[in-house]
């Protein structure tokens, strides 16, 4: 099973991806984790990423897609993968799509967790208050408003891109965690 999870910051993508990873024995792939692993392994693309990151620059889409390309060929992805937090914009979605076509791999579904932004901000601020590690630096209302605006401007159009391909499944991310997991499982049973 090859999946993408979409949704704004705090929608529960990571939590749900972990649950699906365990239930279906497919790998949750975080682009940040993959970048760090490629750098540590000193792969060709990892060397490129290391130089870019050392300058403090953002890693270009083609490098990130290259790292994903290498990663999905590893043995632990033989049953599939979940991309969580990528693609972040339509250009990345198009680059990812082209890479998958070249590998003769088709996405099974793109699962979007739809949430109410006002409720989401409250949820994240509450999570920050209850965190044993203390709040993250970007868990302020101003930072969250900014992150949600960026999501709406850049990432929300990715859902339209996948809807046009007929693989987008939009679910109610405002339900309790277990309810959202049940919704995802229902979608996956149809695949």
C-alpha positions, -999 to +999 in steps of 0.1 A: +000+000+000+014+034-010-002+063+008+001+100+014-014+117+044-024+154+040-037+178+065-027+210+083-002+211+112-017+194+142-044+175+123-031+141+135-013+129+104+018+116+123-003+099+149-025+082+123+005+073+102+021+055+131-011+035+138-014+025+101+023+017+099+019-008+128-014-023+116-004-028+080+034-033+083+041-004+059+067+023+066+059+059+077+084+081+059+093+115+072+112+136+047+132+152+076+142+117+089+151+106+054+173+136+048+192+130+080+196+093+073+208+100+037+234+125+051+245+100+078+248+072+052+268+095+029+247+085-001+252+106-033+220+125-027+228+127+010+261+144+002+242+170-019+217+175+009+245+179+035+262+207+015+228+225+010+218+221+046+252+232+058+247+265+040+213+269+058+194+266+025+162+246+019+169+213+002+155+215-034+125+194-044+145+173-068+169+163-040+141+155-016+123+134-043+156+117-050+159+107-013+124+094-013+132+075-045+161+058-028+142+052+004+112+035-011+135+009-027+147-003+007+135-037+019+113-024+047+092-006+021+083-038+002+048-037+017+044+000+010+049+034+026+031+064+040+044+098+031+036+121+060+042+158+054+052+155+017+044+168-008+040+203+006+031+220-027+019+211-062+054+213-077+065+186-052+034+165-060+042+167-097+079+158-091+069+129-068+043+117-094+069+117-122+094+097-101+067+072-091+057+068-128+093+062-137+094+034-111+060+020-123+046+027-088+010+039-083-003+056-052-032+037-037-047+067-018-041+102-006-058+106+027-067+142+037-076+149+073-100+178+072-102+199+103-117+232+116-088+257+119-101+274+150-106+241+168-072+230+156-054+259+171-071+252+205-061+215+202-024+224+195-022+250+223-037+225+247-012+198+235+016+223+241+004+230+277+002+193+285+036+183+269+061+169+293+089+185+272+071+219+273+057+237+243+075+237+210+088+271+199+062+272+171+033+263+193+021+299+198-011+312+184+007+336+160+030+309+147+001+285+143-019+311+124+011+316+101+016+278+096-021+274+088-020+303+062+011+287+046-008+253+045-038+269+029-018+288+003+008+261-006-004+226+006-042+227+003-039+228-035-021+194-034-055+179-024-070+193-056-041+178-076-048+143-062-086+148-064-082+153-101-064+119-102-093+102-084-073+090-054-081+117-028-101+106+003-111+134+026-119+123+061-133+141+091-102+148+112-122+164+140-134+131+154-117+113+183-084+096+174-099+061+173-128+073+151-103+088+126-083+055+126-116+036+119-123+060+089-088+054+075-092+016+080-125+017+061-108+035+032-078+011+032-102-019+031-116-006-002-081-006-018 
